[in-house]
Amino acid sequence: MPCPTAVFLLILYVLITGGSSPSEPVAEMRPFTVESPNGDRIDEYYWMRDRNDPAVLACLEAENAYADSLLAPLEPLVDSLMSEMASRIALSDSSVPYPYGGFLYWSRFDEGSEYPVYLRRPEAGGPAAVVLDVTALAEGRDYMDAWPRVSPDGAIAGIVFDTTGSLDYTLVFSELESGRLLNDTIRTTDGSLVWANDSRTVFYGALDSTWRTCRIMRHTLGTPEEDDETVFEENDPMFWPYVYKSSDDGYVLIQTSSTESCETWILDADDPQGAFSVVEPRAPGHEYSVEALGDTLYILTNLGAKNFRVMSAPVVEPSGQHWTEVVPARDDVLIESIEAFPGFVAMLVKSGGFSELRTVNLASGSESVAAGGDEPSSIWFESNRRPSDRLVRYGYCSFTTPVQTRSLDLSTGISSVLKQDSVGGGFDGSRYSSTVMYAPSHDGVEVPISMVWRSDMGDPVDRPLLLEGYGAYGYSSDPWFSSSMLSLLDRGFVFAIAHVRGGSEMGREWYEDGRLMNKRNTFLDFIACAEYLVNTGVTSRDRMFARGGSAGGLLVGAVTNMSPGLFRGVIANVPFVDVVTTMLDPGIPLTTNEYEEWGDPSVPAFYEYMLSYSPYDNVAAADYPAMFVTAGWNDSQVCYWEPSKWVARIRRLRTDDDPVVFRIDMGAGHAGESGRFGWLKNAATEQAFLIGLLRSEAALRYSIP
């Protein structure tokens, strides 16, 4: 018997369009043997990897047509949601200027524009001048991601851009005074661009065939790309190098990292033709990163410190034997990143699951909390290009506080808000409340849940709820202000984030307990959080939804197999769901670099463990929740065929009639559409999908407009 949702959508479709009900696409089955040293598997949809097979494009086009037809009844709601979301975005906007090289730099969005204009003016005063107009660069293109990097002498802008969303960047150079484009063009880069202090030499990362940065290159303006010199080559496929510059402009640094170890090389930025020297050779299990200020290095290291500590060393003697402790390690504080200022170190930390900005006075050793710690929030460093000012520029937001740009005066310890993003549409932050709850997981570990709701509608009891999770790479899912999420909150929804293991919210051990042979903790934590929200009366199973993207798509995919009746609907954006087959193929992006995250499937124990949770491999004959799945044709991080195959297998094996909507963006990559407004259609469609499911339920007890 068809479910109420399917009947609801199909009847609406017929009434509105006058047509017959749409047919769900059925992908052809072509059994293929995926070989491995630990056992062969049959993959009936392996053929979808072939971009040149006309049947692949036909299949994807059929999916998009089906999605459009199935969602057609919701178009009025989508339009309404888009209008709401757009009304909250300032038509014109401008960032807070920051100083660099005698100029003030900032970006501006002109009224209604999708892309920014980057500008500058002399710090001493004078008219503004355009550094880069991304709107003009994007003209005639469906996708554009671009930004400038200005030379230390202020004469030339290096322009970094990607026109497909594949993260394959091109570098070009423009004279700022004349606007003349130089002949130098560098292709197939990772988007990094670092200037030496001669303003003629640049360093960048070159990609290999798997989209891994494999070499750091040196280019001199006016010379052909083929003459560029390799200054660092990473031959270990598990490592990924990148190049950056110290905030005081004194040094060019290269860090190469795997999941479990790092190595940093350094070069005086005044000696661009010189040779890089290693700070401390890589060693198994040793992770460290380096910031430089004057003649001193500041090193964030896990050497003898699971949650990291801060050390210092002279630039002339950088090796570990010369390191001196500046900030000791603590069991209850994870130091995530640092920036150095004269006499001070600023740190972003996690303490008790909360984000904080802390500062350490190097003379006295005293430490203070400058921001955070009092509510679920996100904090990050902004452009601190002149550390000698002893002003720490940082960003702050929470579920209920829009993005702020703040400045901390290290001399006084006083923070000031330089700007808060304007939120239109009648937004009033006092109408919303947030809190943190703790759910006991399968092994008794308490898992934090950050939650926000519209409190003037009453307490969060028996509400529709969207639960989000990620839980990979040690990335913390910090609460973020989302103007688009307000549309769900204003309709009575609760939005919650499950801070599952695999992130670093509760310290480094939180990450270790959610990777490799502990990966199942990530999924069991998420299930425990969902069940806790039901058992405490915040929501119910028939009105609870899950959402995850990329590795978070792996999370919701695995959870859907493990507990298919737990959620009414699932949103999986560019989901990493074909774990075993992908990790068996070192020729596709990211695989080799992630052996230390998921495991190497050539090892029997890892193979069997990954196979036990891989969403694609564990689809079964069961009643699945309604699903909304996305992919990007140009996605170099999770290739389009993973969600394509997953959807095809779910369609074939499921035993219910709930809608499975699959949309693939043929002009974008992992991050979706570019531009300031381009993403609104997808966000509105996802929300309309959830609301539509609730409208169709006989068990609906909360009024959804």
N, C-alpha and C positions, 0 to 999 in steps of 0.2 A: 504493500500500500504506500503510495507516495507520501512524503512528509508534508506538513502544512506549509513549510517555506517554499518547496518546489511548486506546489499547487498555487500558492499566492503569486509567485513571480510569473508563472506561466499564464495564469488567468489575466494578470495585469498586462502582460505582453500582448495577448490576443485582443484585449479590449482597447488598448491604446493604438496598436499598429494595424489591427484588423487582419493580421496574418496568422499563419499557423504557428504552433509552438516551435522554437528553434531546436535543431538537432545537436546533441552533444557530439563533439568530434571524437572519432575513434581512430587512434594511431595504428598503423600497420605493425604487425609483429614479424620481426626478422631475427630469429634466434642466432645469437653470436656467443662464442665461448670466450670468456675473459679468463685468460690463463694467469696462474700465479704459482710460485713454488709451494704454496701451502694449500692448493686446491683450486679447481676450476669452477667457474660459475657461468650460468647461462643468462645473458642479458638480451631480452627480446627487443629492446629499444636502443641498443648501442648505435645503430645506424644514424641516429639523430645528431651525432657529432659531425657529420659530413656537411659542411656549409655549402658545398657545391652540388649536393643532391637536390634536384628540384622538389622532391617529395618533402624535404625538410622545410623549405619555405612555404610550400603549400599547407603543410601541417600547422605551422605557426600562424599563417594568415587565417586559417580556419579557426584557430583558437581565438584570435583577436575578434573575428567576426561573431563568433559565438558569445564571447564576453560582452560585446557591444549589444547584441540582441537580448541577451539575458538581463542585462542591467538597464535596458531602455526604459522600463517603467520607473526607474529611480532617477531619471534625468532631471525632473523638476527639483527633487531634493538635492541632487548634486549641484545644480545651479544655485540653489539657495545657500548651500554650505560654502560654495566657492565665493559667493558674494560676501558672506559673513567673514570668511577668512581674509579676503582681499581688503575688506574695510578696516581690518586691524593692522594692516601694513601701511606705514607712512608712505604717501605717494612720492615724496622726496625725502632724502635723508643724507646725513653726513657723519663720518666718523670723527673722533677726536684727533687733531693733528699731533704728530710726534716729531721730535727734532732729530736730524741726521745731516751731518756735513754742512751745516750753515743754512739749511732749509727746514721748513716745516712741511711734512707730508701727510696727506689724508686722502680719503676716497669719498665720492659723492654719488648718490643716485638721483638723477633728474626725475621729474614728475612722471610716474608711470613706467619708468625704464626698467628693463630686465637686468641690465648689466651696469657696473659702476664706471665712473670716470675717476682716474687717479690723478691727483693734482699736487702741486707744491707752490710755495712762495718763499722768498728769502726770510730767514728768521728775524732779520733786522727790520723787516717791513717791505711792502711792495705788492704788486699785483700777483694774482694766482696764475699759474701756467699749467697746461695739461701735460701730464707725463704719459698717460695712456688712456684712450677712450675705448673701452671694451665693447661698447655698443656698436661703434663704427667697425671694429675688428670682426664682430659677429654678423655683420650684415650679409644676408644671403645664406646663412648657415643655420642648421637646426640645433647645433650644440656648440657651446664655447665656454671654455674655462681658461682664464688668462690673468696674468698679473705681471707687474714690472719689477726689476731689480736694478736700482740706479748705481752707477759707479761712484767710488768714493770722492772723485773730483766733481761729481754732479753733472758731467757732460754727456753721458751716454746711458740710455735705458736698455738693459737687457730685457726682452719680452719673452715670457714663457707661455705657451698656449697649447691646448689640446682641443681638437675639433670633432672628436668622436665619442669621448667618454671612456676610451680604452686605457687611459693613463699613459699614452705614448705621446710625449711632449716634444715640441719643436722650439728651438731658441733662435731668435733674431735680435738685431740690435739697431737702435735708432739714435741719431744725434738729437739731443733735446732742443738745442738752440735753433737748428734749421729744420728739424723734422725729417731729415734725410735718412732713409733706410740704408744701412751698410750692407755690403755684399755677404757678410758672414751669416750663414744659415747652418744650424746644427740640428739633425733629426734623430729620432729614436732615443730620447733621453728620458730620465725619470722625473724631470721637472725641477731638479736642483740647479742653482746657478749662484756661484759665489765669486765675488770679485777680489782679486789681489789689490794691494794698495797702489799699484802703478796705474790702475784704471785702464789697463790694456790687456790684462791676463784674466781669464776666467777658468773656473773649475766646475765640472758637471759630471753627472752619473750617466753612463751608457748602459742600455738594456741588452740582454741576450734574447734568444728566441723564446724563452719562457717568461719574458717580462721581468726577470730578476735583474737588478742592478749588479753588473759583474765587474765593471771597471770605473775608476774615477779618472777623468781626462783633463788635460790642460790645453786650453786654446788661447792663442794670441790673436787679437783682432787684426784683420787684414790678411790672414793666412788661410789657406783652404782647409776644410774639415779633415781631409785625409791626412794632413800633416799633424793633427792633434796627437799629443803624447800621452801615453798611459802612465799615470803617476802612482796608481795603485790598482792591482788586479786581485780579485777574490776568486781563488780556484776551488775553494770548498763550497759546494752547492748548498750547504746548510746555512751559510752566512750571507748577509745582505749589507753591503756598505752604503753609506751616504756621506755627503760632504756638507759642512756648515762652517760658519765663521763665528768667532767669539764676539760677544756683544760690544766689546771695546774696540773692535776692528783690528786687533793686534795679531790674530792668528787664524789660519785656515786649518780646520781639523777634519779628519776622516774617521768615522766610526764604522766598524763592521761588526755585525751582531748575528748570533743565532739565538734561539730561545734561551739557551743556558750559559752562553759566554759571549764576551765582547773584547774588542781590541781597538785602541785609538791611536792615530798617528797625527803629528802636528808639524806645521810649517809656519815660520815667521811670514806674515802677510806682506812685509816689506821686501821679501826675497822670493818673488814668485817663481823664479827658475831654479830654486834650490830643491833639495831632496827632503821629503817627509821623514821624520824619525818617530819610532814607536814610543809611546808613553809607558806602557806595560804590556808585554807579550800576552796573548790569549792563553787561558788555562781553563780546563774543564770546570764548569760550575762557577767561574768568576765573571760576574757582570759588573761593569763599571762604565760611567760616562764622565766626560770632562768639560768643564767650563774654565776659561782663562781670563785673567784680569791682570794687566801689567806683567810683572815678572813671576806671577804665582798661578799655579793650577789649582782648581778646586775639583775634587774627584768624589762623585757619588758612587759608592761601592758596596757590594754585599760580602766583601771579604771579612769573615768572622762576624757577619751581621746579616741575619736572614731578612730583616726589614730595612737594611741599608744604613750606612752612616756616611758622614762627610769628612774627607781628608784634604789636606793641602800639601803641595810640593812645589819646589822651585822649578821654573821652566827649564833651567839648565841641567837639573838632575831630576827628571820626572818619574823615574822608575819606582816601583812599590817600596823598595828599601828606604826611600827618602820621604815616604808619606807620613804626615803627622795628623793625628785626629783633631778635627775641628768640632764636629757634632757627633756625640756617641750614639750607638744603636740602642733602641728600646724595643721591648717585646710588644708594646701596645701602640706604637706609632710607626707607620710605614712612610718613609721619605720617598716621594715619587719623582720629584725634579727639583733642581736648584738653579738660582741665578746669583751671580756675585756682584757686589758693590763695594766701594772702598769702606773697609771696616765692618762690613755686614755680609751675611749670606741670607737670602730669602729662599724659603722652602715651601713647596706644595706637599701636604702630607694627608694621610688618612689616619684618623684617630677615632676609635669606636664606631667606625662605619661612616663618619662624617668627614667632609673635606674641610681643610683649614689652610690658611696662609700663615706661616710662622716666620719670624726673623730671629737671627742670632747675632748679637753684638760680639765681634771677634775679640775685642779688647777685654771685655768683662766676662764673656761666656754666657751672658744672660739670654734667655729665650722668651719670646712673647708671641701670643696669638693675635694676629692683626685682622683676621677675617675668618668667618665660618665657625663651625662647631656647634651652632645653636639651632640649625634647621637643615633638612635635606637640601643640598645645594651643589652647584658646580663653581669651581674657581680655577682660573687659568692665567698664565702670564701673557701680557700683551707685549707690544713693541717697546723694549727697553734698550734703545740704541745708544744712550749716553749715560752709562752707569755712574759717571762722575757726579751727576746731579743728585745722587742718592735718593731718587724718586723711583719707587716700584710701581709701574703701570700694570694693572691686572684687571681681569674681567670677573664678574660675579652675576649669578642668577640663581633662582630657585623655582619651584613649581609655581609660586605666587608672585615672585619679583621678576619683572622683565630684565633683560640683559643690561647690566651697568658696566661702564668703564670707570675704574677707580684709580686713584693715585695715593700711594702711601709714602709719606715723608719719613725717611729713616731717622732723620735727626730729631724729630718730635714724636714719632710713633703715631701720628694722626693721619687717618685716611679721609679722603674726600671723594665725592661722586662727581666725576667730570661730565658724565652723560648717562641718562637712562633711556633706553629705546622707547619711542612713543608707540603706544598701542591704542588704536582707535576702536570703533564699534561699541563705545560705551563701556569699555573695560573698567572694572573697579576691583582691585586686588583684595579688598576687604571682604568680598563675597565668597572667597575661596579659602579653604584650610588644607593643611597638609600635616602628616604625622608619619611616624615609623612604627611598624608592628614587627613582631618576631615570631616566626613559625618554626615549630620543632620538625626537623627533617627525620628521615628514616633511622638515622644513627644518633638522634638526640641533639644534634647541632642546631643552634638557633639561627635561622636565616632571616635577615632583615627584609622588610617590605616597605618601600616608600610609597606613600599614597596621597592623592589630592582629590578633592571633590568640591562641589559648590555647596558651601555650608549654610547659606540662607535658605536652601531647600530642605534643611533638616540634617540629621546625623546620617552617616553612611551606613544605612541599614537596608537590606533587601534591595540593593541598587543593581542596575546593569554595570558591569565592570570589565575593563580591558586591562589584562595583565601582560606586561612586557618583560622580556629577559634577553640576556646575551650570554655571559659566562664563558669567555674564551680569551686567550692571549694575555691574561692578567689585566684586561681593560675593565675599568670600573664603570658601571652604568649609573653615572651621577645624574640626579634630577636636573632637568633643564626646563626653562620656561618655553612653552610652546603655545603661540597664539592660535594655531589651528586646533589644538586639543581643547581649547575653550568651547568649541562648538559641541563637542561631546559632553563636557562637564555641564554646559548650560541645558543639556537635555537629560540631566539626571545621572549621567554616567560617573563612575569612579574610575580614575586612571591610577594604576599601580605598577611599580617596578619591583620584580623579584631579584634581589641581589645575590644570585646563586653563586656557588663555588665555581671557580674558573676565572672570575674577576679578582680584583684585589681590594674590594671594599673593606675587608676585615684583616688586611695584611697579606704578606707574601704567602703564608701558609694557605690562605683562602684560595689562592691561585693554584698552588701545588696540589691541593686536594680536589681540583676539578680539571685535571689534564691527564694525558697518557692513560695509565691503568686505573685512574680515579675518575675518569670522565663521566661515568654514570651518576656520580654525585650531582653533577650539574642538572641532569634531568629529574632525578629524584627530589632535589631541592625545589625545583619549579612545581612539581606535582604537589609537594608538601605545602608550598605557599598557596596554591590554588585551593587545596582542600581546607586549609586553615581559614581562608577567606569565606568559604562556604560554611564551615562549621561554626564560625563566630558570627554568622548572620549578615556579613557585609553584602554578600551576593548569593546567588544560587546557580546551580549547574546550567540551568536552561537560559541563564542570562549572563554567563561569563564567557569572555573571549580571550584568546591568546594572540600575541603578536611578537614576531622576531624577524630580524633581517640578517643575511649572510650567515655567520656562525650562530646568530640567534635564530636563523631559519632552521639550522640543524637542531637546535634546542626544541623548537615547537614541533618539528617533524618527528623527532624521537619521542617526544611526550605524546604526540597524537597516536603513535603506534602503541606505546606502553599503556595509555589510558584513554582510549578513543572516546569514551562517553563523558569525559571530564569537562569539555568545553562545547559551547553551542556553536562557535565558529572560530576559525583560525586564519590569521593573516600571516603569510610567509613571503617576505620580500627578498628577492634574489637569494634563495636559500641554498646553503651548502648541504646537500642531502645525499649525494652519491659518494660517500666517504671512501669506501674501499677501492672502487675503481679509480677514482681520482688520485688517491695516494699511491696507487700502483703505477701511475704514469708520470715519470719524471720529466716528460717532454711538454707538460702543460704548466701554466703559471702557478707559482707558489708551492708546488708539491715538495720539492727537496728542502726548502726552507722551513717546512712545517713538520718534519719528522719528529722534532722534539716537542711538538704540541700534541699531535694525535698518535704518533708512533709510526714506525717503519713496517709496512705490511709484509715485507720479506721475512720478518721475524715472526715465527708461528704464534707466539702469545699475543702480539699486537694485532696480527691479522684476525685471530678469532675474537678478540675483544672488540675491535672496530666493527666487525661483522655483526656482533651482537646488538649494536645500537644504530647502525647506519640506516637512516630513514628509508632510503630506496630499497634496501635489501630486506627490510622487515615489514613492508606493506603486506597486509593479510586480508582475508575475507572477514570484514567487520563493518559495523556501522560507523562511518567517519563523520566528524563534524562538517558543517559547511566550510568551504575553503576559498580564500582569495589569494592567489599566487602570482608573483611578478618575476620577470626576468629582463635582462638587457642583451640585445644582440651583440653589442660591443663590449660586454663585460669581460675583463681580463682577470678578474679575481674569482668569480663563480661563473663558469661558462654557462651559456644559455641552455645547454642540453641537460644540465642536471635537473632544474625544475621541470623542464619539458618531459623528461623521462619519468620523473616522479609523478607528475599529474597523470600521464598516460597509464601508469601502473595502478594508481589509486582508482582511476575511472574503471579499469577492467576488473579489479578485485573487490571493490567495496560492495556492501550489501544493502545500501540505503539509496535514497534519491535526493539527498541534500545537494545543493548546487556546488559545483567546483568551477570557479572562475579563474582562468589563466590569461594574463595579459603580458605580452612581451613588447618592450619598447625597441623598435627597430633602429632608432637613431641615438641611443644612449648606452651607457655602461652601468657600472656597479652603483653609482650614486644617483641614477635616474636623470631626469631632465635638468638642464642647466637653467640659470636665470632666477630672478627673484620671485616671479609669479608662476613660472612654468610647472612647478611641482604641485600647485594647488589642485589641479584636476585629479591627480592621483590621490592626494590626501582626502579630498572631498568624496571621491568614489569609494575609497575604503570605508570611510565613516558611514556613507549612505548604505553600503553593503551590510554593516552591522545593524544599523537602525532598521533596515528593511527586514532583517531576520527577526527582530523583536516585534515589529508590527504584525508579522504573520503568525505569531505564537498565540495559541489559545490560552496559554498559561501566563500571558503578559499581565503584570499587575501594576506596572508603573507607566504613566502616560508618556509616550514618546511622540512629540509633535511630528 
